[in-house]
Each structure stands twice: as structure tokens, then as C-alpha cells.
Amino acid sequence: MGKLDGKVALITGAAGGIGKATSKLFLEEGAKGVVMADIWDEMGEKTAKELGPNAKYIHTDVSQETDIKKAIDFAVDEFGQLDIIFSNAGNPGPVGVIEDIPTDEFDLTVAIHLRAAFLCMKHSIPIMKKQGSGCFITTSSVAGFQQGLGTLPYSLSKAGIIQLTRIAAVELGAYGIRANAIAPGGISTGIFGQGFGLSPEVAVKFGKMIKDILAIYQPIPRAGLPEDIAHAALFLAEDSSSFITGETLKVDGGLLSGRIPQDPEELMEKYFNIIAQLDPEDQKIVIAKIGEGAQKATKDMKYLKPIAREQMLKRMQKLMKVQQKLMKESAKK
Ligand SMILES: NC(=O)c1ccc[n+]([C@@H]2O[C@H](COP(=O)([O-])OP(=O)(O)OC[C@H]3O[C@@H](n4cnc5c(N)ncnc54)[C@H](O)[C@@H]3O)[C@@H](O)[C@H]2O)c1
């Protein structure tokens, strides 16, 4: 007997790492239907086909309310009910400090993470109320708890999801509907490569290449895997967690209990060694993105208080040396 026998789930971001692993696990656990929603159509369609007739793909841009509504209606039309929504689609969001973030990119990132989670609830609550049961799971992040673990609009959205989860839990408990969130730590997926501007296909490859880097930040010394989050989602979706609501479950290898300090030079060296393994065109994309970030970071250096300026200059000079050395080596290859 599966843990999700007879249940129907809608999963957004289902073509990518966490969503894809969760779709697979939910079906293995007996789900009668999994609707896989994403904008990466090629991968979403291919994966749904591989997973069999109980998996259906639908193009869904979660920043669009009409797309979300369509995906919910599609799930009910195809499978006659909707028990679980795993609101999981995500982008890395724009890098930069408050004054540099483009407002349209801010809006888009909040729309993809926070507004989409709200809209998934808004448009499916009437269905779940009629059913007398339902379960929302939303992907938050360690970045929702602590500064410095994600871009600004990303972190804000992830923090908002934690509060949305509490509000939904209070509003919906009496109808038999639960709402929980998951806060992953560093999970080996394509999201990091996408942050560097790589195509989805190369980003997936890059996500696997940085596993060793993802392994060193947290007490449990390995990279998180999409399957780690899929199992957490399964636990929150199944009936054995029926007394849990309003919770954000950290699945971070202990990262938020205390980060393991890292030498920034060594870290940079590790990153550049990985970048050097990419195709030359992809290397250029990543280097340009890093350069853009460094330029932004140095823009206001002259206004820093002297002690902070000195520290920053020293660090940047060391990092530049590492970068130049590694780039020279990679050009020789
Ligand atoms: N990987 C990590 O370390 C990590 C850590 C914390 C939280 N998360 C969160 O986990 C979730 C899943 O990310 P992942 O790590 O599997 O990355 P991923 O890039 O592999 O998957 C994200 C998926 O979302 C899809 N997507 C992006 N924009 C979309 C849109 N507008 N509409 C519909 N789909 C869209 C992408 O096509 C992709 O398939 C995200 O919400 C992310 O913020 C990831």
C-alpha cells in the first residue's frame, strides 16, 4: 500500500530538480494523479511521459494567475479531485543590494514564489472545502530565515511563505485543510546555474558539479539532494502528518543551526575550478555574471568606513589573484 494511494497532487516547478523528484516519489507512493506544472515544456513533457499515464504535464507560468487557475482546473478535470498542491516553482531572482534591484525583477521574483503560492491556495480552497480535505506544501528556503543565503526578493518571498503558511493553517484547519512549508538548504539542482545565466540544461549539469561545494557549509557534510526534499514533502502530504499544520520544516543538514566557516579564497578556487570545466561559451556567461556582481559590489567602496574599505580591498585583491591564476590555467588547456 502506498502512502498517497488515491490522492491527486499538483506540483509546480515539476520539470526541475525538487519538483521532478517529488512527482516521481508521489507516483511511487500510489498517487492516482500528479499534474506537473512548469514553463520548461520540453523537460516537463518528457518527464511526464517517462513517469507514465498517471503523470500529466501542463505549461504553467506561475507568475500568471490565469495559468495557475488553468492548472488547478486541469487537475480536477483529469482526475476528479485535488488533494495536494506542492507550490514549488522558483527562480534565483536578481543579485544586488536594495538600491540596485530592478523593480520589475523584484516584482517577478515575488510573483513566482510568494504570489504564486497565495494564488494556488486562493483558487483551490473552494475545491478543497467541498472535499472536506486538502493539503498545501510550499517551498520556502533557509534564505527565508537568515540574511545572505539568497537574493533580496528571493529571501523576502521565502520569508513571506513562512507567514502565509501560518495564516493559511489558522484559516483552513477547521475545513480539514492543512498548510505547511519546507525550507531546503543547499540542494544540488539547476537553480544555482540559472543564477549565473546558464541555460536550464547546462544549469542542471552545473548543479551536479557543485555538489562538493554544497557539502561544506552545513554540519551534515554532503550536498542536499532533490530526493531529501521530496521525502519531506511526502511526509507532509501523507495522512500520518495529519496533526501538523502551519509548520515550516527545515531540511538543511543543520545549516541554520550553525554554518561551518569557509576560507573565501579556497571557496573561490573551488568555484573557478568548476567553471573551468564548462564549455568556453558557458564559461564566458558565468565570468560575465561574476564580473557584473563584483562591479556592483565595488561601486560604493569609496563611501565605506575606512576599516571596512581596507578589509574589502584586501579580500578582493586576493580573490582577483586566484581568479587570474585559474583563468590563465584554463586558457592554456
Ligand atoms: N536548490 C536549492 O538549494 C534550494 C534551496 C532552497 C529553496 N529552493 C527552492 O526549491 C524550489 C525548486 O527549486 P530547485 O532547486 O528544484 O531548482 P530548479 O531550477 O531545478 O527547479 C525550479 C523549477 O521551477 C521552474 N520555474 C521557474 N520559473 C517558473 C515559472 N514562472 N513558472 C513555472 N515554473 C517555473 C523551472 O523551470 C524549474 O523547472 C524553488 O522554489 C527554490 O527556490 C531550492
The ligand as an SDF file (V2000), in Angstrom:
LIG
                    3D

 44 48  0  0  0  0  0  0  0  0999 V2000
   18.2290   24.1060   -4.7420 N   0  0  0  0  0  0  0  0  0  0  0  0
   18.3380   24.7280   -3.5680 C   0  0  0  0  0  0  0  0  0  0  0  0
   19.4120   24.7880   -2.9530 O   0  0  0  0  0  0  0  0  0  0  0  0
   17.1140   25.3740   -2.9460 C   0  0  0  0  0  0  0  0  0  0  0  0
   17.2120   25.8440   -1.6370 C   0  0  0  0  0  0  0  0  0  0  0  0
   16.1000   26.4320   -1.0550 C   0  0  0  0  0  0  0  0  0  0  0  0
   14.9190   26.5340   -1.7640 C   0  0  0  0  0  0  0  0  0  0  0  0
   14.8490   26.0780   -3.0310 N   0  0  0  0  0  0  0  0  0  0  0  0
   13.5710   26.2190   -3.7380 C   0  0  0  0  0  0  0  0  0  0  0  0
   13.1820   24.9700   -4.2670 O   0  0  0  0  0  0  0  0  0  0  0  0
   12.2650   25.2010   -5.3430 C   0  0  0  0  0  0  0  0  0  0  0  0
   12.6360   24.2940   -6.5030 C   0  0  0  0  0  0  0  0  0  0  0  0
   13.9020   24.6920   -6.9940 O   0  0  0  0  0  0  0  0  0  0  0  0
   15.0140   23.6560   -7.4760 P   0  0  0  0  0  0  0  0  0  0  0  0
   16.1360   23.7590   -6.5380 O   0  0  0  0  0  0  0  0  0  0  0  0
   14.4080   22.3300   -7.7600 O   0  0  0  0  0  0  0  0  0  0  0  0
   15.5060   24.3860   -8.7970 O   0  0  0  0  0  0  0  0  0  0  0  0
   15.2490   24.0490  -10.3310 P   0  0  0  0  0  0  0  0  0  0  0  0
   15.7430   25.2020  -11.0890 O   0  0  0  0  0  0  0  0  0  0  0  0
   15.7850   22.7000  -10.6300 O   0  0  0  0  0  0  0  0  0  0  0  0
   13.6610   23.9530  -10.4170 O   0  0  0  0  0  0  0  0  0  0  0  0
   12.8420   25.0910  -10.4530 C   0  0  0  0  0  0  0  0  0  0  0  0
   11.7680   24.8420  -11.4980 C   0  0  0  0  0  0  0  0  0  0  0  0
   10.8870   25.9520  -11.4860 O   0  0  0  0  0  0  0  0  0  0  0  0
   10.5660   26.2450  -12.8340 C   0  0  0  0  0  0  0  0  0  0  0  0
   10.1440   27.6400  -12.9620 N   0  0  0  0  0  0  0  0  0  0  0  0
   10.8960   28.7720  -12.9020 C   0  0  0  0  0  0  0  0  0  0  0  0
   10.1150   29.8420  -13.1370 N   0  0  0  0  0  0  0  0  0  0  0  0
    8.8530   29.3690  -13.3130 C   0  0  0  0  0  0  0  0  0  0  0  0
    7.6050   29.9830  -13.5870 C   0  0  0  0  0  0  0  0  0  0  0  0
    7.4880   31.3100  -13.7400 N   0  0  0  0  0  0  0  0  0  0  0  0
    6.5200   29.1900  -13.7060 N   0  0  0  0  0  0  0  0  0  0  0  0
    6.6070   27.8520  -13.5750 C   0  0  0  0  0  0  0  0  0  0  0  0
    7.7500   27.2160  -13.3400 N   0  0  0  0  0  0  0  0  0  0  0  0
    8.8660   27.9670  -13.2110 C   0  0  0  0  0  0  0  0  0  0  0  0
   11.8550   25.9700  -13.5980 C   0  0  0  0  0  0  0  0  0  0  0  0
   11.5970   25.7840  -14.9790 O   0  0  0  0  0  0  0  0  0  0  0  0
   12.3510   24.7300  -12.9060 C   0  0  0  0  0  0  0  0  0  0  0  0
   11.8790   23.5570  -13.5400 O   0  0  0  0  0  0  0  0  0  0  0  0
   12.3400   26.6890   -5.6500 C   0  0  0  0  0  0  0  0  0  0  0  0
   11.2230   27.3370   -5.0900 O   0  0  0  0  0  0  0  0  0  0  0  0
   13.5890   27.1290   -4.9470 C   0  0  0  0  0  0  0  0  0  0  0  0
   13.5550   28.4830   -4.5950 O   0  0  0  0  0  0  0  0  0  0  0  0
   15.9110   25.4840   -3.6500 C   0  0  0  0  0  0  0  0  0  0  0  0
  1  2  1  0
  2  3  2  0
  2  4  1  0
  4  5  1  0
  4 44  2  0
  5  6  2  0
  6  7  1  0
  7  8  2  0
  8  9  1  0
  8 44  1  0
  9 10  1  0
  9 42  1  0
 10 11  1  0
 11 12  1  0
 11 40  1  0
 12 13  1  0
 13 14  1  0
 14 15  2  0
 14 16  1  0
 14 17  1  0
 17 18  1  0
 18 19  2  0
 18 20  1  0
 18 21  1  0
 21 22  1  0
 22 23  1  0
 23 24  1  0
 23 38  1  0
 24 25  1  0
 25 26  1  0
 25 36  1  0
 26 27  1  0
 26 35  1  0
 27 28  2  0
 28 29  1  0
 29 30  1  0
 29 35  2  0
 30 31  1  0
 30 32  2  0
 32 33  1  0
 33 34  2  0
 34 35  1  0
 36 37  1  0
 36 38  1  0
 38 39  1  0
 40 41  1  0
 40 42  1  0
 42 43  1  0
M  CHG  2   8   1  16  -1
M  END
$$$$
